[in-house]
Amino acid sequence: MGKEERTSLRHRLIEQKKPSLIADLKALIKAKVLIANTFPVFIGFWLVLHFSNALFVDYLDLFLLTVFGSTLVIAGALIINNWYDADIDSVMARTQHRPTVTGTISRKVVFMLGIATSVVGFVLLFFTTVEATIYAFIGWFTYVVLYTMWSKRRYTLNTVIGSVSGAVTPLIGWAAVESAFHIVPIALFLIIFIWQMPHTFAIAIKKYNEYKAAGVAMLPVVHGFEMTKRVTLVYIVCLLPLPFLLMSLGITFVIVAALLTIAWIFASIYGFYTKDDFKWAHLMFLFSVNYLMILFMLMFIVTLPLFS
């Protein structure tokens, strides 16, 4: 897409819909993605207090610093991603409403906002623990530099690289209280890291035409749907033993997690027999979102004083 075409697109989008400042900011921070990445921070924080036999109310100030700090760091990374990927976003239908595409907020302002938000987040986290801050920086650097700026457009391994940034989130919450060198946060890291592969592959198949037009090196675009289905199945199978690392959460959690994973495996196998790849990919996407949310909610429920 040439410069004149992009300019024309911006004008058409602005005429079609004049978004409010709040709508623009929600688009910049990718609100749904932000919430999905902040919730595991809370889970990590909640679980470390549970296993330490500590009261949540006694750590409320630390909790607020951890949540606000990590939220700002994640938001800053997402904003910078928007700044850097404006050219790609202008091609993909699902991202053409972003202010970096419509021009309602200048890219310079977006970049400065991303840096400022990140810095404030790191400062807040520094008042928790150094370890928590380090995990947050690993996530930020992986997403901004290694994923967005380096691998996303070049290598299909961009999904693996980008998954690290999401997987460190429970480590941030746990490390704000005590060291995350513990089987529970490590298991959470592994679950989120592996989960992100089939989740992202499902999105990549759903939006195959857009990723192809934008020149993003997603696995389905480079190696096709059949290869993506095989890799998806391998990753989901790898999830199966991980709940057993969390036996300390109780047998109910382990059984439910194992059954969910087995169901997801069957859904993945179904992909080899269906003729509608896009419908299957949508099914896999919905399953992946609910899979992780159910696991996290179950972790919270089984550790409530009433049940633990």
N, C-alpha and C positions, 0 to 999 in steps of 0.2 A: 504494500500500500504506500503510495507516494505521499509527499508532504501536503500537496493540495487536496488530495482525497481525505487525509486525516483531518485537515482543517475544516473541510466541508462536513465531515462526520461530526466534529465537535459542535458546529453550529446547528446541525439538525437535531442532535441530542439535546442541546440546550433549549431549542425551540419546542421540542416534544415534551420535555419535562424540566422544570426549573426546580431542582432539589433544594431543600433547606440546608442551612449550615449543619444542623444535627444529622441530617441524612448523609451529607458529604463526609462528616467525621465518622459515622458508622461504617461507611464504605471504606474509608481509609484504614480504619483499625480492623476491618473484617470482623465485625462484632460477634458473629456466630463462632468463627475460628478462635477469637480471643477468649470467649467463654469456655469453649471446649478445651483450651490449653490451660486456663486458670483453675478449672475445677480439680484437675489432678494435684495441683499445688495444695489445695485445701485437703484433699484425701491424704496426701503425704503427711501434712501437719496433724490431721486428726488421728491418724494411725500411730504416729510416734508418741502422742500423748496417751493413747490407749495402752500401748505396750510399756510405757513408762509409769503407768498408774497415776498420771497427773490429771488435774482438773482443767478443763478448757478455760474456765473463767479466770484462772490464775495466769493464763498466758494470752489474754485478750490483746494486750498492747503489742506483744510480739507477733500475734496472728495478723493484726491490722498492718503492721510494717511489712510482713511477708507477703500478704495478698496484694496490697497496694503496690509494693515494690515490684513484685514479679509481674503483675498486670501491666504496669507501665513499661517494663522491659520488653515484654511480649508485644505490646501495642507498638512500641518504637520499632521493633524489628519488622512488624507487618506494614507499618507506614513506609519504611525505607524500601521494602519489597514493592510497594505500590509505585514509589518514585522511580525505581530502577526498571520496572516492568511496564512502564506506560506504553511502550511501542507494542508489546505483546497484548496488553489489555485492550488496545484499540482494535485488534483483530477479532478477539474472542467475544461472542455475544453476551456471555454472562458477566463480563467485566467492563463493558462499554459505558456503564453508568458511573464509573468511578470518576471523581473530580480531576484526577490526573489525565483522564481521557477527554472529558468534556471541557476542561480548562477553567472550571469554576474556582479552582485553587491552583496557583502556579506551582510548578514542580520545585522551584527553589524554596517556596514556603513549606511544601510537603517534606522536603529533605531536612530542612531546619527543624521542623516539628518532630520528625522521626528521631533525630539526634538528641534534641532536648528532652523528649519523653524518655528515651533510653537512659540518658544520664541521670535524670531525676529518679528513675526506677532503681538504678544501680546504687545511688546514694542511700535511698531508703533501705535497700537490702543490706548494705554495708553495716547498718545498725542492728542487723540480726546476727549473722555469723559470716566469717570469711568463706567458709565452705559453701554455704548457700549462695553467696555472691558469685563464687567461681562456677557453680553449676549453671547459674543464670547466664553468665558470660559465655560459657560453652554453648548453650542453646542459642544465644543471640548471634555469636560469631558463626556458628554452623549454618544458621538459617540465612543470615544476611550475606556473608562472604562465600562460604563453601557451597551453599545451595543456590541462592538467588544470583550471585554475580559470577560464579564459576561453573557449576555443573548443570544447572537447569536446562540450558540451551544446547549443551554439548554431549552429555552422557546419560544413558538410561539409569545409571546408578544414582542419579539425582534424587530418586525416591528414597533410597537407602540413606543417603547423606542427610536429606531433609528430615528423615524420621528421628534422627538423634535429637534435634531441637525440641520435638514434642515429648520425647521419652524422658528428658531430664527434669520435667516439671515436678513429678512427685519427689524427686531427690531434693529439689529446692525446699519444698515444704517440710520434709523430714529433717534436713540438715539445718534448718533454722532453729531447731531445738537441740538436736544432738547429731553426731556423725552418722552419715548415711551408709557407712560400711556395715550393713545389716541385711539379712536375707530378704526382708519384706520390701524395702525400697528398691533393692536390686531386682527382685521379681517383678515389681511394678514397672521398672524401667524396661525390662525385657518384654513384658506383655504389650506395653504401648508401642515400643519400637517395632516388634513383629506385626502387631495389629495394623500399623499404618501402611504396610505394603499392600495387602489385599484391599484395604479401604481406598487407597490412592489409585490402585490399578482399576478398581470399579469406576471411579470418577473419570479416569483417563479413557476408558472404553466408552462411557456415556458421552463424553465430550471429545471423542476421537477426531471429528472433523475440525473442530476449533483448534485443538492442539496441533493438528497437522498443518493447518493454515498459518498458525503462529510460529511454526518451526521449533516447537518445544520437543525435546528428545524423550518423550514418554515411551515406556516399553511397548504398548500396543502400536504406536506410530512407527517405531523402528523395527520391531520384530514380529508384529502381527498379533491377532487375537488368540490363536492357539497356543503360542508360546506364553502369552500372558496368563492364560487359564492354567497352564501347567505350573508356572511359578506361583500363582495365587494359591493353588492347592498345597504346594510344598510349604508355604509360609503358614497357612492355617493349621496344617498338621503339626508344625513346630510349636503352635500355641498349646497343643493338647497337654503336655506334661507340666506346663508352667503353674497352673493352679495348685498342683501338689506341693509346690514350694511354699504355699501359703496355708499349710495345714493349721497353723496357729490361729487362723481366722475361723476355724471350725469346719466340721464335716459338711454342713449344709452348704457353705460357700463353695467348697471344693466340688461337690456333686453337681450343683447348679452350673458352675463354670465349665465343668467337663461336658455336661450335656449340651450346653450352648455351643461349645466348640465342635462337638460331634455333629450337631445339626448344621453348623456352618460348613463343615467338611462335606456333608451330603449336598448342600446347596451349591458348593463349588463344583462337585462332581457332575451335578445336573448341567452345568455349563458346557460339558463336552457333548451333550445330546440335544441341546436346544438349537433351534434354527434362528431364534431372535436374540442375538448377542446383546443388543442394547437393552432389551427388557430384562435379560438375565443380569446385566451389569447394574441396572437400577435396583433389582432385588438384592444383589450383593451389597450395594451401597447402603440400603436401608438396614440390612442385617448387621453390617459392620457398625453403624452408628448406635443401634440399639444394643448390640453386644457389649460395647465398652461402657455405655451408660448403665446397663443392668449390673455389670460387674462392680462399677464404682458405687452405685447405690446400695448394692448388697454388702460391700465392704463397710459402708457407713452403718447400715442397719444392724449387721451382726455384731458390731462393736459398741452399739448403744448400751448404756448401763442396764437397760431392761433385758437385753438379750445376752450380754457378755458375762 
